Amino acid sequence: MKQLSTFTISALVAGLFLSGAMSSCKPKKMDAAISGDAAQKVYVAPGKKDELYLFTSGGFSGQMGVYGLPSGRMLKQVPVFSQDAESGYGFSEETKPMLMTSHGYTPWDDSHHPQLSRTNGQDDGRWIFVNANNTPRIARTNLSTFHTDEIIELPNCGGNHASPFLTQNTEYVVGASRFSIPYDKDGEAPIADYKDKFKGTISYIKVDSATGRMKLNFQLLVPGVDYDLSRAGKAISHGWNFFTCYNSEKAHTLLEVNASQRDKDFILAVNWKKAEEYLAQGKAQKWPTNYAHNVFDESTQTASTEMIKEVNVMDVKDLPGICYFIPCPKSPHGCDVDPTGEYIAASGKLAAVIPVYSFTKIQKAIADKAFDGDYDGIPVIKYEAALDGEVEKPGLGPLHTEFDDKGNAYTSFFVSSEIVKWDVKTKQILDRVPTYYSIGHLCVPMGDNIKPYGKYVIALNKITKDRYLPTGPELTQSAQLYDISGAKMQLLLDFPTIGEPHYAQACPADLVLKHQIKFFKLADNNHKYATKTEKDAKVVRDGKDVHVYMTAIRSHFTPDNIEGVKVGDNVYFHVTNLEQDWDVPHGFAVKGANNAEILVLPGQTKTLKWVPDRVGVSPMYCTDFCSALHQEMQGYVRVSPAGSSTALKFSTGE
Ligand SMILES: [Cu+2]
């Protein structure tokens, strides 16, 4: 393969990004952004509901955003990998275990790629999965409650970027490592030994089709490159996964230059059904490990953590038929399978073409052994043997492709800030439209399904300079909505987002609406400290622990006066919301608590831990405006000196 000098590469990269920056600031077709009927197409009249849900990753906020489309109105920020003061997630005793990892309590992460659960290759609106790239984890958010119900940590993984990608019936959630790391002994090795000692892993997490419950079934030990993005095969390619990877040079420093030496990196094609066969034959090794599996139990409304000590690992170079490399020009990001499952488009960030591979040709190449040697013991399929065709001169910096229901593909271009529409079969470019600015991923609603809902494309942009009112040195992150129902794409709307809208998925609202829960049934509340009627409210001392069994209903707490608490006690306020009505949460906060408030939904029990640090009377109150007399929903805790003999006493209405 052609070797470019370091200087050439640097100049190329600098040139690309410079031209990108310039075109970012001064898009040529500025006027194209403002056109007649756009406002009408996104107008959702007061009282009317949006047509689609859009779920965006929160990037470095660690959360997930929920928006309505076409209005772009933000509906919710779902707490996933970061503490959330609004809901008390990660602060309440019930939710703290959700953020446990083998590194201890880890209340932040970097979330990247939400993906909706699917049945027969179509989104089913039940769950949405999202990855944590930093401390490798995968979360499952339940779309009947919009609560994160489960988080599993990935062992043997340095950065979890190519994740979480779902097979066509959500049989597996798959995640591959971004940063390869050494695995021998205790995982410590000189970094200079990267080429010999560092490896990557791909994790296959099985999903229970009834409950969504995740279980890490096996991991594949794969060559030590950086795995970037992935899609599962579908229809004819069901049973396979396709991963892009960069750094086939196996550089370990200044990858900006050193991982751009080769003309081609790779796509790794993985036959996961074959891997399952080997697993059934007992070919996996049991590796000792330690990783957290956190599950939120709906019945007790409480999360728990299990530390798991063993994992099945298979080294793919010892087990033929699982993995094949396919050359792919240069530093590829997106790796996207079209709705028929036949075509796989890869987007090389520094490539001048978009290669489109054919699954049928890949299978034929494997049968014919049309290989170009091997890479770390994995056969490399000849580029021409796997290729269906190339999209020529598509733009600068292709990143990611999604599809509509008419045989068209939409590719985002980071450097030239545009979306390009092309024909999957002929590879002809049909249209291009500027984005404002520097688009990363894009999303066609159900654009990775067997039948996309191809009415819009959403651009997930990195830069918004000059598009919004300034907010100091940091400007809002943003997305843009384009109509793709006609021959030409049309910009309809800009809307701001929380964190980095790294990737997003969208689906028709009906899919999600049919699973909605309006409140938790009090009768089904099996929380250990639930208080189901006001007459059961009480305060119990157990050594230094004081348990307050408290109820909340419009517009008072029971009890609302507590005495006999002492400095240094562990006071647990277990608040049960007795309401049985949609959207009537009560909040609870006490002065001097240094964690957060808690938000208790109808029928739910939540616990705030408070360690009073001074003598006095601490007010407590409801934090969520619940009724006309919300402001009156308050009380007091008398805190006496540590050794005092103040008797424990509690009351409401006396
Ligand atoms: Cu990405």
Residues whose N, C-alpha, C, O or C-beta is under 5 A from the ligand:
A	BS01	CU	none
